[in-house]
Amino acid sequence: MILTLATPRTVSTRIHTILCDHHGVKNIREAFNYMNFENVRQQQRAFFKEERVERYNSVPANWHKKQLLRMLADQTQIGVKIFPGHLNRTPWVFEKLIENARLTEAVVILRKDVNAQIQSWYRARYTGRWGHNNKYPESIHIPWNQVEYDRLVKTVEKQYAILSKWYKQVPDCKWMWSEDAMTGQPQYQPHTLEREFPEIEMDHSDQFDLDPTRRLDFGSIKTLTSHYAHP
């Protein structure tokens, strides 16, 4: 199994896709994301051919995660990406996954520029523009919401704290900066801001005790994957 651990707005989709392609495994993406279980169930049926994965929407997220853990236990040719926010309601899932998973490679993605990460998340949440494609050519005005901004700052702090614990729990877990996978300048969707974003100080890397010998050499990974990057 290829396991990618990250927080939102860290180019994690592109990195995870490249890692799965590089290792030649099936990418089941954010399989533990409770907000996206209908798509996840379709992926499960296609990959596992598991008819016992029920076809209805009213089943609690807890049930799906137990099913996923059961099915993933013996799988090696798959790749899954997890954010701490995916397991807010079920933190026990991660320990169970690590206990039973047959890991080929695990990597934690960190973003050096946390201010850019929070700002990108704020833009994406307001505009609904999460990917790299400009699906909405019209410009949009983004109002300022101090409460929402403060909430995102606290969320990023909390998720990096959880991510640091995961990094220490996974044997031989590698790490990388998301900036290693970014190409060129970020291409923001057309928009105007009510006010400039404030700058914060957050040195999250100290929590991880990063070993230079375990840094993933992302530039050496060859892939035919098309360009994909978040601003």
Long-range contacts (C-beta under 8 A, 24 or more apart in sequence): 1-25, 1-72, 1-75, 1-76, 1-78, 1-79, 1-80, 1-101, 1-102, 1-103, 1-104, 2-78, 2-79, 2-80, 2-104, 2-105, 2-106, 3-79, 3-80, 3-82, 3-97, 3-101, 3-103, 3-105, 3-106, 3-107, 3-170, 4-79, 4-80, 4-81, 4-82, 4-106, 4-107, 4-109, 5-81, 5-82, 5-83, 5-106, 5-107, 5-108, 5-109, 5-163, 5-166, 5-167, 5-170, 5-173, 6-81, 6-82, 6-83, 6-108, 6-109, 6-163, 6-178, 7-83, 7-84, 7-85, 7-109, 7-111, 7-117, 7-156, 7-159, 7-160, 7-163, 8-83, 8-85, 8-117, 8-121, 8-124, 9-111, 9-117, 9-118, 9-120, 9-121, 9-124, 9-230, 10-109, 10-110, 10-111, 10-117, 10-178, 10-230, 11-109, 11-178, 11-181, 11-182, 11-228, 11-229, 11-230, 12-81, 12-83, 12-109, 12-178, 13-81, 13-131, 13-228, 13-230, 14-181, 14-225, 14-227, 14-228, 14-229, 14-230, 15-107, 15-109, 15-176, 15-178, 15-181, 15-218, 16-79, 16-81, 17-225, 17-228, 18-181, 18-218, 18-221, 18-223, 18-225, 19-79, 19-105, 19-107, 19-221, 20-79, 21-223, 21-224, 21-225, 22-221, 22-222, 22-223, 23-79, 23-104, 23-105, 24-77, 25-76, 25-77, 25-78, 25-79, 25-104, 26-77, 26-78, 26-79, 27-78, 27-79, 28-78, 28-79, 28-80, 29-80, 29-81, 30-80, 30-81, 30-82, 30-83, 30-86, 31-68, 31-72, 31-80, 32-65, 32-68, 32-80, 32-82, 32-86, 32-87, 32-93, 33-83, 33-86, 34-61, 34-64, 34-65, 34-86, 34-89, 37-61, 37-64, 40-64, 40-68, 44-68, 44-71, 47-78, 61-89, 61-90, 62-89, 62-90, 65-90, 65-93, 69-93, 69-96, 69-97, 69-100, 72-97, 72-100, 72-101, 73-100, 73-101, 74-102, 75-102, 76-102, 76-104, 83-159, 84-158, 84-159, 84-162, 84-163, 84-166, 85-155, 85-159, 94-166, 94-169, 95-169, 98-169, 98-170, 103-170, 103-171, 105-174, 106-170, 106-172, 106-173, 106-174, 107-173, 107-174, 107-175, 107-176, 107-216, 108-163, 108-166, 108-167, 108-173, 108-174, 108-175, 108-176, 108-208, 109-175, 109-176, 109-177, 109-178, 110-160, 110-163, 110-175, 110-176, 110-177, 110-178, 110-204, 110-205, 110-208, 111-177, 111-178, 111-179, 112-177, 112-178, 112-179, 112-205, 113-179, 114-156, 114-200, 114-202, 114-204, 115-197, 115-199, 115-200, 116-186, 117-156, 118-149, 118-152, 118-153, 118-156, 118-197, 118-200, 119-197, 120-186, 120-230, 120-231, 121-152, 121-156, 122-148, 122-149, 122-152, 122-197, 123-188, 123-189, 123-191, 123-231, 124-230, 125-152, 127-189, 127-191, 129-189, 130-230, 131-228, 131-230, 132-187, 132-227, 132-228, 132-229, 132-230, 132-231, 134-187, 134-189, 134-190, 136-189, 137-190, 138-190, 139-190, 139-191, 139-192, 140-189, 140-190, 140-191, 140-192, 141-191, 141-192, 141-193, 141-194, 142-191, 142-192, 142-193, 142-194, 143-194, 144-193, 144-194, 144-195, 149-197, 149-198, 153-200, 153-202, 156-202, 157-202, 157-204, 160-202, 160-204, 160-207, 161-207, 163-208, 164-204, 164-207, 164-208, 167-208, 168-208, 168-209, 172-214, 173-214, 174-214, 174-215, 174-216, 175-208, 175-210, 175-214, 175-215, 175-216, 176-215, 176-216, 176-218, 180-216, 180-218, 180-219, 181-218, 181-229, 182-229, 183-227, 183-229, 186-229, 186-230, 186-231, 187-231, 188-231, 189-231
